[in-house]
Amino acid sequence: MKFSEITKNFIEHSGRLKTIFIATCSSAGEPNCAPKMLINVAKSGAAYYLDYAFSKSYANLRENPRISLSFMDDVEFLGYRLSGAAGILRPGSEFDRAKGEWESRVIRYEAERLINRLRGKHSTRESELLLPENFVIVKFIADEAALVKPGRAIRFLKKKNKP
């Protein structure tokens, strides 16, 4: 599988993914891995997710922009890991676009929860609307990818730089 195929799988799965796992590391080598709410994956492969200014992953990202993002395809039982650089979006058109995409996802999540309640499937889960206000939006661009298959070694694939 090529780098482009892994990023294509990520884009295809992104509509079904609510969370992704983000691994960061401080400049002192202290690792952290935490689930984050996925906002969107652009056609270019750039991923946008929510983080909070009080989290360890945010502190690590400010010290070291190299992160890994992972998700699991439960149906095919395949894991994907993408590594690359991430940065915190500042206010502007890209930030506003990502924030609008997040707000659309929240509306979809709330509608799904309402439909489940109407069907008698009571949900006591905490609503996405109750998430803290002091969020940041992180943009991630992968330059390395890995596919994890049961019983097989991880195969690392690097994106080739174009001249």
C-alpha positions as CSV (number, residue, x, y, z in Angstrom):
1,M,0.0,0.0,0.0
2,K,1.3,3.4,-0.9
3,F,1.3,6.6,1.2
4,S,-1.4,8.1,-1.1
5,E,-3.6,5.0,-0.6
6,I,-3.4,5.3,3.2
7,T,-4.3,9.0,3.1
8,K,-7.1,8.1,0.7
9,N,-8.4,5.6,3.3
10,F,-8.2,8.2,6.0
11,I,-10.2,10.6,3.9
12,E,-12.8,7.9,3.1
13,H,-13.1,6.9,6.8
14,S,-13.2,10.5,8.1
15,G,-17.0,10.8,7.7
16,R,-17.5,7.9,10.1
17,L,-14.7,8.8,12.6
18,K,-15.7,10.9,15.6
19,T,-12.4,10.6,17.4
20,I,-8.8,10.0,16.4
21,F,-5.9,9.3,18.7
22,I,-3.1,11.9,18.8
23,A,0.3,11.1,20.1
24,T,2.6,14.0,21.1
25,C,5.9,14.2,22.8
26,S,7.4,17.1,24.8
27,S,10.9,18.4,24.1
28,A,12.0,16.5,27.3
29,G,10.7,13.2,25.7
30,E,7.5,12.9,27.8
31,P,5.0,11.1,25.6
32,N,1.2,11.6,25.6
33,C,-1.6,9.9,23.6
34,A,-5.2,11.1,23.8
35,P,-8.4,10.9,21.8
36,K,-9.4,14.1,20.1
37,M,-12.5,15.1,18.3
38,L,-12.0,15.0,14.5
39,I,-13.4,18.0,12.6
40,N,-12.6,17.2,9.0
41,V,-10.1,15.7,6.6
42,A,-9.6,17.8,3.5
43,K,-9.2,16.3,0.0
44,S,-5.5,17.3,0.3
45,G,-5.2,15.0,3.3
46,A,-4.8,17.7,5.9
47,A,-6.7,16.8,9.1
48,Y,-8.3,19.2,11.5
49,Y,-9.1,18.3,15.1
50,L,-10.1,20.0,18.4
51,D,-7.7,20.4,21.3
52,Y,-7.8,22.4,24.5
53,A,-5.3,24.9,25.8
54,F,-5.2,23.1,29.2
55,S,-4.3,19.7,27.8
56,K,-0.9,17.9,27.8
57,S,-1.1,17.3,24.0
58,Y,-1.5,21.1,23.5
59,A,1.5,21.8,25.7
60,N,3.6,19.1,23.9
61,L,2.5,20.4,20.5
62,R,3.7,23.9,21.4
63,E,7.2,22.4,22.2
64,N,7.3,19.8,19.4
65,P,5.2,20.0,16.3
66,R,5.8,16.4,15.2
67,I,2.8,14.2,16.1
68,S,1.2,10.9,15.1
69,L,-2.4,10.5,14.4
70,S,-4.1,7.0,14.4
71,F,-7.4,5.4,13.8
72,M,-8.8,1.9,13.5
73,D,-11.0,0.4,10.7
74,D,-13.1,-1.9,12.9
75,V,-14.8,-3.7,10.0
76,E,-11.5,-4.6,8.2
77,F,-9.6,-4.8,11.5
78,L,-6.8,-2.6,10.1
79,G,-5.0,0.2,12.0
80,Y,-3.6,3.3,10.4
81,R,-1.0,5.7,11.7
82,L,0.0,9.0,10.1
83,S,2.9,11.0,11.3
84,G,3.8,14.6,10.4
85,A,3.7,18.2,11.5
86,A,0.9,20.0,13.2
87,G,0.1,23.6,14.1
88,I,-2.5,25.6,15.9
89,L,-4.7,27.5,13.6
90,R,-5.0,31.2,14.2
91,P,-8.1,33.3,13.6
92,G,-8.8,33.8,9.9
93,S,-10.6,32.2,7.0
94,E,-9.1,28.6,7.5
95,F,-10.0,28.7,11.2
96,D,-13.5,30.0,10.4
97,R,-14.0,27.2,7.8
98,A,-12.8,24.5,10.2
99,K,-15.0,25.9,13.0
100,G,-18.0,25.9,10.7
101,E,-17.3,22.3,9.8
102,W,-17.1,21.4,13.5
103,E,-20.5,23.2,14.2
104,S,-22.0,21.1,11.4
105,R,-20.7,17.9,12.9
106,V,-22.1,18.9,16.3
107,I,-25.6,19.4,14.8
108,R,-25.4,16.0,13.1
109,Y,-24.3,14.3,16.4
110,E,-27.1,16.0,18.3
111,A,-29.7,14.9,15.6
112,E,-28.4,11.3,15.8
113,R,-28.7,11.4,19.6
114,L,-32.3,12.8,19.4
115,I,-33.3,10.1,16.9
116,N,-32.0,7.4,19.2
117,R,-33.9,8.9,22.1
118,L,-37.1,8.9,20.0
119,R,-36.5,5.2,19.2
120,G,-36.2,4.4,22.9
121,K,-32.5,4.2,23.0
122,H,-31.9,6.6,25.8
123,S,-28.4,8.2,25.7
124,T,-26.8,9.4,28.9
125,R,-23.6,10.4,27.1
126,E,-22.3,13.9,27.5
127,S,-23.2,16.1,24.6
128,E,-20.6,17.6,22.3
129,L,-22.3,20.9,23.0
130,L,-21.0,20.7,26.5
131,L,-17.4,20.7,25.5
132,P,-15.3,23.6,26.9
133,E,-15.3,26.9,25.0
134,N,-11.6,27.4,25.1
135,F,-10.8,25.0,22.3
136,V,-8.1,25.3,19.7
137,I,-8.2,23.9,16.2
138,V,-5.1,22.0,15.1
139,K,-4.1,21.4,11.5
140,F,-2.1,18.2,10.8
141,I,-0.3,17.3,7.6
142,A,1.2,13.8,7.3
143,D,4.5,13.0,5.7
144,E,4.7,9.4,6.8
145,A,2.2,6.6,7.1
146,A,1.9,3.0,8.4
147,L,-0.6,0.3,8.0
148,V,-1.1,-2.1,10.9
149,K,-2.4,-5.6,10.1
150,P,-3.0,-8.4,12.7
151,G,-0.1,-10.7,13.0
152,R,2.2,-8.6,10.7
153,A,4.9,-6.1,11.3
154,I,4.1,-2.4,10.8
155,R,5.2,-1.4,7.3
156,F,6.3,2.3,7.2
157,L,5.8,4.2,4.1
158,K,7.2,7.6,3.4
159,K,5.8,10.2,1.2
160,K,8.2,11.1,-1.6
161,N,9.2,14.7,-1.7
162,K,8.7,16.2,-5.1
163,P,11.5,18.5,-6.4
